[in-house]
Amino acid sequence: CAERRETLECVTEHERILQEIESTDTACVGPTLRSVYDDQPYAHKRFMEKLDARIRNHDREIEKMCNFHHQGFVDAITELLKVRADAEKLMGQVTDTNRRLQEAGKEVTARTEEVVCCRLQQRNMATTVERLQLCLPGRRAYYAALKTMEQLENVYIPRVGQYRFCQIMAENLPRLRDQIKEISMSDLKDFLESIRKHSDKVGEAAMKQVGPGGRYGRTNAAEEDLQMVSVLTAQDLVDFSPVYRCLHIYTILGDRETFENYYRKQRKKQARLVLQPQASMHETVEGYRRYFNQIVGFFVVEDHILHATQGLVTRAFTEELWNMALSKIIAVLRTHSSYCDDPDLVLELKNLIVIFADTLQGYGFPVNRLFDLLFEIRDQYNETLLKKWSLVFREIFELDNYSPIPVETEEEYKLVVSRFPFHDAEIEKQDFPKKLPMSQSVPQIYTQVKEFIYASLKFSESLHRSSTEIDDMLRKSTNLLLTRTLSGCLQNLIKKPHIGLTELVQIIINTTHLEQACRYLEDFITNITTVSPEAVHTTRLYGLSTFKDARHAAEGEIYTKLNQKIDEFIQLADYEWCMAESDGRASGYLMDLINFLRSTFQVFTHLPGKVAQTACMSACKHLSTSLLQMLMDSELKQISMGAVQQFNLDVIQCELFASSEPVPGFQGDTLQLAFIDLRQLLDLFMVWDWSTYLADYGQPTSKYLRVNPTTALALLEKMKDTSKKNNIFSQFRKNDRDKQKLIETVVKQLRSLINGMSLHS
């Protein structure tokens, strides 16, 4: 059994070796066969037998396969024999084609060699350009580029001048120089355009260095210090390198003069644009601010160019520009400021002009003409102030109640006298409540005059003027306020229809107290300016004359309104001119008139001086004249003796009123003399004392000295016997018809007397 097992193992091993020989590479066959001989003795014989059997088996397989494919192989050989002739023919065609292709490719080969050569040259040129670019300076380094070209032109190109590319480079160098000039000029143009747009920022920065934030800027005091620290200069805001670069390049290229002329010409054009204001500039302070910023920015840039370059601009050039600009600026400001009616805006404009002038003066530009302009604008400012205060005064007058100021307590009294310098020992002794003589408009007017002085003073600040000049300006502007504005408002007030006699009396009292307060206004200005009023050439306030004129106007208006009121009462008169006899009592209209006069003159006791006496005398004279005119009215054709008697009763009431001393201060019968003309005329007719009148006429001692013959004749004509009905002379016909002839005789004598007076005159 062991031998059999050994034999089976041997057979299995031989099968494995055969499979390995069949499946592996021939290089591994040797070791495999060696394993056969290294095995059991005589095992190789059995392996050989196995190998032969395997070979025979494979031969049989090959034979089967050949038999299977034999007919196909025969058919393929037959086809191949048929193709041989075509293949030989094709071979001839290929040979011929190859010959012709070789001949045609000779030219292509030659061209290819040329292309290769050109490619080599191109690569060499690109490498050369690359190396040259490395030698050139960076972007915008035009000066370095010019120096490099100069080295190439003078040092390197002559060494390799025999090469064509060097000749081309030498030919292109002038063109490169022109390109550098054009590029640098283009940069300059960009700079000029940029500086035109940003000059306002440069000017704003420069003006902030001069003017405090509270006066020029729009920041509060807390921010001012921070802003002053961070104020930028022109060099911080503007890149001047294009100017320097372009100037340097043109200088190197020997064309500096062209550059200078171009720069100056362009800046002159820009100056004219900068000086052209916006149409609405005068409407806001921002309009003026932008205008000043642009101008300052322009000249700050020019000043920097002047000092940073040598000869690009000269002091003469900048002065020429400044003189041209100054004339334009003054004309513009003079025109636009005249449109402004807001004093606050004019004041801000003044502050801007001061900062503008101080800023440019710091850069060496003369600004005296600007300060001269400020005096013109000061007048404009004062005009706007006067217009503003005119409205203030009018409103005060309109809201005044024209009654004495009532004060209930000591605190109220102190409040009033703190606003207005009122001192009256008699009133101070009185117990509360009491009244001050002036109305509420007086302290208000006084306070507003002081406010005006403060407002006027604001313009004088920072004008670099002495205290004396400021004092003079304040006094002159205050005089205008008093003599023109306040005086005009008072005159208009006095003429207003709603201002009655009571209001006029109060206005006279008010002007008296305002007049007395003028010396305190003098002291007020002196305290502000510290200039003594006794100083030489000190202007005095004209308030005294202002209030005197207003008072006189009010007095005249009192007389006028009194007369108008008297006329209104007289228009109510309704006499029955043909009445047979009087009813024995005065007319109602006249008694009402006298009562009105009594109450009115009681109010007049508060008037100063002789105003009340003058008013009373004026009223009595006007009343007397009006009554006489009533008798002499041409439309009144007939008067009865009864009407004369009634008229006489009314005149008696007038005389009683005059003798009752309605206004104290008249001496004797001065006031009654206002009615003397009427009294003598009525006595003449009531007594019918013509013989005495005619006999004593013209004598200083005549009883009827004030009776004019013409007046007597006119009244007598109205009393003639012109109608039988109710004729006033009917009693004469009854008693003695000859008395009618006596009347005719008196009429003739009066006419003769009048004619004699005419001839004598």
C-alpha positions in Angstrom: 0.0 0.0 0.0 2.8 2.4 0.7 4.4 1.7 -2.7 1.1 2.4 -4.3 0.6 5.6 -2.5 4.1 6.7 -3.5 3.4 5.9 -7.1 0.1 8.0 -7.0 2.0 10.9 -5.5 4.6 10.7 -8.2 2.0 10.7 -10.9 0.2 13.7 -9.4 3.5 15.6 -9.2 4.3 14.8 -12.9 0.9 16.3 -13.8 1.6 19.4 -11.9 5.0 19.7 -13.6 3.5 19.3 -17.0 0.8 22.0 -16.3 3.5 24.3 -15.1 5.6 23.7 -18.2 2.6 24.4 -20.4 1.6 27.5 -18.6 4.8 29.2 -17.5 7.5 31.0 -19.4 10.3 28.9 -21.0 12.9 30.5 -18.8 11.4 28.6 -15.8 11.5 25.2 -17.6 15.0 24.4 -16.4 14.3 24.4 -12.7 11.1 22.6 -13.2 12.8 19.7 -15.1 15.5 19.7 -12.5 12.9 18.9 -9.9 12.0 15.7 -11.9 15.5 14.4 -11.6 15.8 15.4 -8.0 12.9 13.3 -7.1 12.7 9.5 -6.9 15.0 7.2 -8.9 13.7 6.3 -12.2 11.0 8.8 -11.8 12.3 10.6 -14.9 11.5 7.7 -17.0 7.9 7.8 -15.9 7.9 11.6 -16.5 9.3 11.1 -20.0 6.5 8.7 -20.6 4.0 11.1 -19.4 5.6 13.9 -21.5 5.5 11.7 -24.6 1.9 10.9 -24.0 1.1 14.6 -23.5 3.0 15.5 -26.8 1.1 12.9 -28.7 -2.1 14.2 -27.3 -1.2 17.7 -28.4 -0.2 16.5 -31.9 -3.6 15.0 -32.3 -5.2 18.2 -31.3 -3.0 20.1 -33.8 -3.8 17.7 -36.5 -7.5 18.1 -35.9 -7.2 21.9 -36.0 -5.2 21.8 -39.2 -7.7 19.6 -40.8 -10.5 21.9 -39.7 -8.7 25.1 -41.1 -7.1 23.5 -44.2 -9.6 24.6 -46.7 -9.6 28.2 -45.4 -5.8 28.3 -45.7 -6.0 27.0 -49.2 -8.6 29.7 -50.1 -6.4 32.4 -48.5 -3.3 31.3 -50.5 -5.4 31.4 -53.6 -6.6 34.9 -52.9 -3.0 36.0 -52.0 -1.8 34.8 -55.4 -4.5 36.8 -57.0 -3.5 40.0 -55.1 0.2 39.7 -56.0 -0.2 41.5 -59.4 -2.2 44.3 -57.8 0.4 44.7 -55.1 3.2 45.0 -57.6 1.2 47.7 -59.5 0.5 49.5 -56.2 4.2 49.3 -55.3 5.0 51.1 -58.5 2.5 53.9 -57.8 3.8 54.3 -54.2 7.4 54.6 -55.5 6.3 57.2 -58.0 4.3 59.1 -55.4 7.3 59.0 -53.0 9.5 60.4 -55.7 7.2 63.2 -56.5 6.6 64.0 -52.8 10.3 64.2 -52.1 10.7 66.6 -55.0 7.8 68.8 -53.7 9.1 68.8 -50.1 12.4 70.2 -50.9 10.9 73.8 -51.0 8.9 73.2 -47.8 12.0 71.9 -46.1 13.8 75.1 -47.1 11.0 77.3 -45.9 10.9 75.3 -42.6 14.5 76.1 -42.1 13.8 79.8 -42.6 10.9 79.6 -40.1 13.1 77.9 -37.5 15.6 80.7 -38.0 12.9 83.4 -37.6 11.6 81.7 -34.6 15.0 81.7 -33.1 15.4 85.4 -33.9 12.0 86.2 -32.4 12.9 84.4 -29.3 16.1 86.2 -29.1 14.3 89.6 -29.5 11.7 88.8 -26.9 14.5 87.8 -24.5 16.3 91.1 -25.3 13.2 93.2 -24.8 12.6 91.4 -21.5 16.1 92.0 -20.4 15.7 95.7 -21.5 12.5 96.0 -19.5 14.3 94.8 -16.5 16.8 97.6 -17.0 14.1 100.3 -17.4 12.7 102.1 -14.2 9.2 101.6 -12.9 5.8 103.1 -13.9 5.8 107.0 -14.2 9.6 107.1 -13.4 9.9 109.3 -16.5 13.1 111.0 -15.3 14.8 107.6 -14.7 13.6 106.5 -18.1 15.1 109.5 -19.8 18.4 108.8 -18.0 18.3 105.2 -19.1 17.7 106.3 -22.7 20.6 108.7 -22.5 22.9 105.9 -21.3 21.6 103.7 -24.2 22.1 106.4 -26.7 25.6 107.5 -25.5 27.1 104.3 -24.0 25.6 101.0 -25.0 24.1 101.5 -28.5 27.4 102.7 -30.0 29.0 99.5 -28.9 26.6 97.3 -30.8 25.5 99.8 -33.4 26.2 97.3 -36.2 23.1 95.3 -35.3 19.9 96.4 -36.9 17.8 96.2 -33.7 20.2 98.7 -32.2 19.6 101.0 -35.1 15.9 100.7 -34.7 16.2 101.4 -30.9 18.3 104.5 -31.7 15.6 105.7 -34.2 12.8 105.2 -31.6 14.4 107.0 -28.7 13.2 110.5 -29.9 9.7 109.1 -30.2 9.9 107.7 -26.7 11.0 111.1 -25.4 8.0 112.7 -27.1 5.7 110.1 -25.6 7.1 110.8 -22.2 6.4 114.5 -22.7 2.9 113.8 -23.8 2.3 111.4 -20.8 3.7 113.9 -18.3 1.6 116.7 -19.9 -1.5 114.4 -19.6 -0.7 113.9 -16.0 -0.5 117.7 -15.5 -3.8 118.2 -17.2 -5.4 115.6 -14.8 -3.8 117.5 -12.0 -5.2 120.8 -13.1 -8.7 119.2 -13.5 -8.4 117.6 -10.1 -7.2 120.8 -8.3 -10.0 122.8 -9.9 -12.5 120.3 -8.3 -10.8 120.1 -5.0 -9.6 123.7 -4.4 -12.6 124.3 -2.1 -11.3 121.6 0.3 -7.8 123.2 0.3 -9.4 126.6 0.9 -11.6 125.2 3.7 -8.5 123.7 5.4 -6.6 127.0 5.1 -9.4 129.1 6.4 -10.0 126.8 9.4 -6.4 127.4 10.4 -7.3 131.1 10.7 -10.9 131.2 11.8 -12.2 129.4 14.9 -14.7 126.7 14.5 -17.4 128.7 16.3 -17.1 131.6 13.8 -16.3 129.9 10.5 -17.0 126.2 10.9 -20.2 124.6 11.9 -18.9 122.8 15.0 -19.3 123.6 18.6 -16.5 124.7 21.0 -15.9 121.1 22.2 -15.1 119.9 18.7 -13.0 123.0 17.8 -9.8 121.8 19.5 -10.1 118.4 17.9 -10.5 120.0 14.5 -7.6 122.3 14.9 -5.3 119.4 15.6 -6.5 117.5 12.5 -6.4 120.4 10.1 -4.8 119.4 6.9 -2.4 121.4 4.8 -2.4 121.8 1.0 0.4 119.2 0.8 -1.8 116.7 2.6 -4.7 117.3 0.4 -3.0 117.7 -3.0 -0.4 115.5 -4.8 1.8 118.0 -6.5 4.1 115.4 -8.0 2.6 115.7 -11.5 3.7 119.3 -11.6 7.2 118.7 -10.3 7.6 115.7 -12.7 6.3 117.5 -15.7 8.4 120.6 -15.0 11.5 118.4 -14.5 11.0 116.5 -17.7 10.4 119.7 -19.8 13.4 121.2 -18.2 15.6 118.2 -19.1 14.3 118.2 -22.6 15.0 121.9 -23.0 11.4 123.0 -23.3 10.7 124.6 -19.9 9.4 127.8 -21.3 6.6 126.0 -23.2 5.6 124.3 -19.9 5.6 127.5 -17.9 3.5 129.4 -20.5 1.0 126.5 -20.6 0.7 126.2 -16.8 0.2 130.0 -16.3 -2.3 130.2 -19.1 -4.4 127.3 -17.7 -4.3 128.7 -14.2 -5.5 132.1 -15.4 -8.5 130.4 -17.0 -9.2 128.5 -13.8 -8.9 131.7 -11.8 -11.7 133.3 -13.9 -13.9 130.2 -13.4 -13.2 130.2 -9.6 -14.1 133.9 -9.4 -17.5 133.4 -11.1 -20.2 133.2 -8.4 -23.3 131.1 -8.4 -26.5 133.1 -9.2 -28.1 132.2 -5.8 -24.9 132.7 -3.8 -26.4 135.5 -1.7 -29.3 133.4 -0.4 -27.3 131.3 2.1 -24.1 131.6 4.0 -23.0 128.3 2.4 -23.0 129.9 -1.0 -20.5 132.5 0.2 -18.5 129.9 2.1 -18.0 127.7 -1.1 -17.1 130.8 -3.1 -14.4 131.9 -0.5 -13.1 128.3 -0.2 -12.5 128.0 -3.9 -10.7 131.3 -4.1 -8.5 130.6 -1.1 -7.7 127.1 -2.3 -6.7 128.5 -5.7 -4.2 131.0 -4.2 -2.9 128.6 -1.6 -2.0 126.2 -4.4 -0.3 129.0 -6.3 1.6 130.0 -3.2 2.8 126.5 -2.7 3.9 126.2 -6.4 5.6 129.6 -6.0 7.8 128.3 -3.1 8.1 124.7 -4.1 9.3 125.3 -7.7 11.9 127.7 -9.1 10.3 130.0 -11.6 7.3 128.1 -12.7 5.3 131.0 -11.2 6.6 134.2 -10.0 5.6 136.7 -7.3 4.7 139.1 -10.1 2.4 136.5 -11.7 0.6 135.7 -8.4 0.2 139.4 -7.6 -1.3 140.0 -11.1 -3.7 137.1 -10.5 -4.6 138.4 -7.0 -5.2 142.0 -8.2 -7.5 140.7 -11.0 -9.2 138.4 -8.5 -9.6 141.2 -5.9 -11.4 143.5 -8.3 -13.7 140.7 -9.3 -14.3 139.6 -5.7 -15.2 143.1 -4.5 -17.6 143.7 -7.4 -19.3 140.3 -6.7 -19.6 140.9 -3.0 -20.8 144.5 -3.5 -23.5 143.2 -5.8 -24.6 140.1 -3.9 -24.6 141.7 -0.5 -26.9 144.4 -1.8 -29.6 141.7 -2.4 -29.5 140.5 1.2 -32.0 141.8 3.7 -31.2 139.5 6.6 -28.8 141.1 9.1 -27.7 137.7 10.4 -26.7 136.6 7.0 -24.8 139.9 6.4 -23.0 139.4 9.7 -22.0 135.9 8.8 -20.8 137.2 5.4 -18.7 139.8 7.3 -17.1 137.1 9.4 -16.3 135.1 6.3 -14.7 138.1 4.6 -12.6 138.8 7.7 -11.4 135.2 7.8 -10.9 135.2 4.1 -8.8 138.3 4.2 -6.8 137.2 7.2 -6.1 133.8 5.5 -4.8 135.4 2.3 -2.9 138.1 4.2 -1.1 135.2 5.9 0.1 134.1 2.5 1.4 137.5 1.6 -1.5 138.9 -0.4 -2.6 142.5 0.3 -6.2 142.7 1.6 -6.7 146.4 2.5 -9.4 146.8 -0.2 -11.4 143.9 1.4 -11.5 145.8 4.7 -12.5 148.9 2.8 -15.3 146.9 1.3 -16.4 145.8 4.8 -17.2 149.4 5.6 -19.6 149.4 2.7 -21.1 146.2 3.8 -21.3 147.6 7.3 -23.6 150.3 5.9 -25.6 147.5 4.2 -25.7 145.6 7.5 -26.9 148.7 9.3 -29.6 149.2 6.7 -30.8 145.6 7.3 -30.7 146.2 11.0 -32.8 149.4 10.6 -35.4 147.6 8.5 -35.5 144.8 11.1 -35.9 147.2 14.0 -38.5 149.2 12.2 -40.7 146.1 12.2 -39.8 145.6 15.9 -40.8 149.2 16.8 -44.0 149.0 14.8 -45.0 145.8 16.6 -44.3 147.4 20.0 -46.4 150.4 19.1 -49.2 148.3 17.8 -49.3 146.2 21.0 -49.1 149.1 23.4 -52.2 150.0 25.4 -51.1 153.6 25.8 -51.9 153.6 29.4 -49.6 154.3 32.4 -47.8 151.1 33.6 -49.4 149.7 36.7 -47.1 148.2 39.3 -48.6 146.2 42.1 -45.5 145.3 44.1 -41.9 146.4 44.8 -40.7 143.5 42.6 -42.7 144.7 39.6 -41.4 148.2 40.1 -37.8 147.0 40.3 -38.4 144.9 37.1 -39.5 148.0 35.2 -36.7 150.3 36.4 -34.2 147.5 35.6 -35.2 147.7 32.0 -35.6 151.5 31.9 -33.8 154.2 33.8 -36.8 155.8 35.5 -36.4 158.0 38.6 -39.2 160.0 40.2 -39.0 160.9 43.9 -42.7 161.6 44.2 -43.8 158.3 42.6 -41.3 156.4 44.6 -42.9 157.8 47.8 -46.3 156.5 46.8 -47.7 153.3 48.2 -48.4 150.2 46.1 -50.2 149.7 43.9 -49.2 152.8 41.8 -48.7 153.8 38.2 -45.7 154.9 36.3 -46.4 157.8 33.9 -45.1 156.1 30.7 -46.8 153.2 28.9 -45.3 149.7 28.4 -43.7 150.6 25.0 -41.1 152.9 26.7 -39.0 150.2 28.4 -39.5 148.0 25.4 -38.2 150.7 23.0 -35.3 151.5 25.3 -34.4 147.8 25.5 -34.6 147.3 21.8 -32.3 150.3 21.2 -29.7 148.6 23.4 -30.2 145.4 21.5 -29.6 147.3 18.3 -26.4 148.7 19.7 -25.2 145.2 20.5 -26.2 144.0 17.0 -24.3 146.9 15.4 -21.3 146.2 17.6 -21.1 142.6 16.3 -20.1 143.9 12.9 -17.3 146.0 14.3 -15.6 143.0 15.9 -12.4 141.7 14.2 -12.3 144.7 11.8 -8.9 145.7 13.2 -10.2 149.1 14.2 -9.5 151.3 17.2 -12.0 151.8 20.1 -12.5 155.4 18.9 -13.5 154.3 15.5 -15.8 151.6 16.9 -17.4 154.1 19.2 -17.9 156.5 16.3 -19.5 153.7 14.2 -21.8 152.7 17.0 -23.0 156.3 17.7 -23.6 156.9 14.0 -25.6 153.8 13.5 -27.6 154.5 16.7 -28.3 158.0 15.5 -29.7 156.6 12.3 -31.9 154.3 14.4 -33.2 157.2 16.4 -33.4 159.9 13.8 -34.7 157.9 10.9 -36.2 154.5 12.0 -37.7 155.3 15.4 -38.6 158.8 14.3 -40.3 157.5 11.2 -42.2 154.9 13.2 -43.3 157.6 15.7 -44.5 159.9 12.9 -46.4 157.1 11.3 -47.9 156.1 14.6 -49.1 159.6 15.3 -50.8 159.8 11.9 -52.7 156.5 12.3 -56.5 157.0 12.4 -57.0 154.8 15.5 -54.7 157.0 17.6 -57.0 159.2 19.5 -56.4 162.2 21.8 -55.7 159.9 24.9 -53.1 157.9 22.9 -51.5 161.1 21.7 -51.2 162.5 25.2 -49.5 159.2 26.3 -47.2 159.4 23.2 -46.1 162.9 24.3 -45.4 161.6 27.8 -43.6 158.6 26.4 -41.3 160.7 24.2 -40.5 162.9 27.1 -39.2 160.0 29.1 -37.4 158.5 26.2 -35.7 161.9 25.6 -34.6 161.9 29.2 -33.1 158.4 28.8 -30.8 159.4 25.9 -28.0 160.3 28.3 -28.1 156.7 29.6 -27.7 155.4 26.1 -24.7 157.6 25.8 -23.3 156.0 28.9 -24.2 152.6 27.6 -22.1 153.1 24.5 -19.2 154.5 26.5 -19.2 151.5 28.8 -19.0 149.2 25.7 -16.2 151.1 23.9 -14.5 152.6 26.9 -14.2 155.9 24.9 -15.1 158.9 26.9 -17.9 161.1 25.4 -15.6 164.1 26.0 -13.1 162.7 23.6 -12.3 164.6 20.5 -14.6 164.1 17.5 -17.0 161.9 19.5 -20.4 161.8 17.8 -23.3 162.8 20.0 -26.6 161.0 20.0 -29.4 162.9 18.3 -32.1 161.3 20.4 -33.1 164.6 22.0 -34.0 166.2 18.7 -35.7 163.0 17.6 -38.1 162.8 20.5 -38.6 166.6 20.5 -39.7 166.4 16.8 -42.0 163.4 17.6 -43.5 165.3 20.6 -44.1 168.4 18.5 -45.7 166.2 15.8 -47.9 164.6 18.4 -48.8 168.0 19.8 -49.7 169.3 16.4 -51.8 166.1 15.9 -53.6 166.8 19.2 -54.5 170.2 17.9 -55.7 168.8 14.6 -57.8 166.0 16.2 -59.3 168.4 18.7 -60.4 170.6 15.9 -61.7 167.7 14.0 -63.7 166.6 17.0 -65.1 170.1 17.4 -66.1 170.1 13.7 -67.9 166.8 14.3 -70.0 168.3 17.1 -70.7 171.5 15.1 -71.9 169.4 12.2 -74.7 168.2 14.6 -75.9 171.8 15.0 -79.5 172.2 13.9 -80.5 175.9 14.3 -83.9 177.1 13.4 -82.6 180.3 11.7 -86.1 181.8 11.3 -87.3 181.2 14.9 -89.3 184.1 16.4 -87.5 184.0 19.7 -85.0 181.9 21.7 -86.2 179.1 24.0 -83.9 180.4 26.7 -81.4 177.6 27.0 -78.2 176.6 25.1 -78.2 174.1 22.2 -77.7 170.5 23.1 -74.9 169.9 20.6 -72.9 172.7 22.2 -73.3 171.4 25.7 -72.1 168.0 24.5 -69.1 169.7 22.9 -68.2 171.6 26.1 -68.5 168.4 28.2 -66.2 166.6 25.8 -63.7 169.4 26.1 -63.8 169.4 29.9 -63.1 165.6 30.1 -60.4 165.9 27.4 -58.6 168.7 29.2 -58.7 166.8 32.4 -56.5 164.1 30.7 -54.3 166.9 29.4 -53.2 167.8 32.9 -50.5 165.0 32.5 -49.0 166.8 29.5 -45.6 168.5 30.1 -45.0 172.2 29.6 -47.6 174.4 28.0 -49.0 171.7 25.7 -52.3 171.6 27.5 -52.7 175.4 27.5 -51.9 175.6 23.9 -54.3 172.8 23.1 -57.0 174.5 25.1 -56.4 177.9 23.5 -56.3 176.3 20.0 -59.6 174.5 20.6 -61.4 177.7 21.9 -60.1 179.7 18.9 -61.2 177.0 16.5 -64.6 176.8 18.1 -65.0 180.6 17.9 -64.0 180.6 14.3 -66.3 177.7 13.4 -69.3 179.4 15.0 -68.6 182.6 13.2 -68.3 180.7 9.9 -71.6 179.1 10.6 -73.2 182.6 10.7 -71.3 183.7 7.6 -72.2 180.6 5.6 -73.2 181.7 2.1 -75.9 179.1 1.9 -77.6 180.7 5.0 -79.8 183.4 3.4 -81.9 184.6 6.3 -81.5 184.9 10.1 -84.1 186.0 12.6 -83.4 188.0 15.7 -84.7 185.0 17.7 -81.9 182.8 16.1 -79.3 185.5 16.9 -80.5 185.4 20.5 -80.2 181.5 20.6 -76.8 181.8 19.0 -75.9 184.3 21.7 -76.9 181.8 24.5 -74.5 179.2 23.0 -71.6 181.7 22.8 -72.3 182.6 26.4 -71.8 178.9 27.4 -68.5 179.0 25.5 -67.4 182.0 27.4 -68.4 180.4 30.7 -66.3 177.3 29.8 -63.3 179.5 29.0 -63.7 181.4 32.3 -63.9 178.1 34.3 -60.1 177.5 33.8 -60.4 174.0 32.1 -56.6 174.0 32.0 -54.6 175.7 34.7 -52.0 178.3 33.9 -53.9 181.0 32.0 -53.7 184.5 33.3 -56.8 186.6 33.7 -59.3 186.4 30.8 -56.8 185.2 28.2 -58.9 182.2 27.3 -62.1 184.2 27.0 -60.5 186.4 24.5 -60.7 183.6 22.0 -64.4 184.5 21.7 -64.0 188.3 21.6 -64.8 188.6 17.9 -68.1 186.7 18.3 -69.0 188.5 21.5 -68.6 192.0 20.0 -70.5 191.1 16.9 -73.4 189.6 18.8 -73.5 192.5 21.2 -73.7 194.9 18.3 -76.8 193.1 16.9 -78.4 192.4 20.2 -78.1 196.0 21.4 -78.5 197.4 17.9 -75.8 199.9 18.7 -75.0 200.9 15.1 -74.5 204.6 15.9 -71.8 203.8 18.4 -70.1 201.3 16.0 -70.1 203.7 13.1 -69.0 206.7 15.2 -66.1 204.9 17.0 -65.0 202.7 14.1 -61.2 202.7 13.8 -60.7 204.1 17.3 -58.5 202.0 19.7 -61.0 202.5 22.4 -64.0 201.4 20.3 -66.4 199.1 22.0 -66.7 197.1 18.8 -63.1 197.2 17.8 -63.0 193.4 16.7 -66.1 193.7 14.5 -65.2 193.8 10.8 -67.5 195.9 8.7 -67.7 193.2 6.0 -68.8 190.7 8.6 -71.4 193.1 10.1 -72.7 193.9 6.6 -73.0 190.2 5.7 -75.0 189.4 8.8 -77.1 192.5 8.4 -78.0 191.5 4.8 -79.3 188.2 6.2 -81.6 190.1 8.6 -83.1 192.6 6.0 -86.8 192.7 5.3 -86.7 190.3 2.3 -90.0 188.5 3.1 -93.2 189.8 4.6 -93.8 186.4 6.3 -92.1 186.3 9.6 -90.0 189.3 8.8 -87.8 190.2 11.7 -88.3 194.0 11.0 -92.2 193.8 11.0 -92.2 195.5 14.5 -90.6 198.5 12.9 -93.3 198.8 10.4 -95.9 198.6 13.0 -94.3 201.2 15.3 -92.5 203.4 12.8 -92.2 202.6 9.1 -89.3 205.1 8.8 -87.0 202.7 10.7 -86.7 200.5 7.6 -85.1 203.5 6.0 -82.7 203.6 8.9 -81.6 200.0 8.2 -81.0 200.9 4.6 -79.0 203.9 5.7 -76.8 201.6 8.0 -76.3 199.2 5.1 -75.2 202.1 2.9 -72.8 203.4 5.5 -71.3 200.0 6.0 -70.8 199.6 2.3 -69.3 203.1 2.1 -67.0 202.2 5.0 -65.9 198.9 3.3 -65.3 200.8 0.0 -63.3 203.4 1.8 -61.2 200.6 3.4 -60.6 199.1 0.0 -59.5 202.4 -1.5 -57.3 203.2 1.5 -55.6 199.8 1.3 
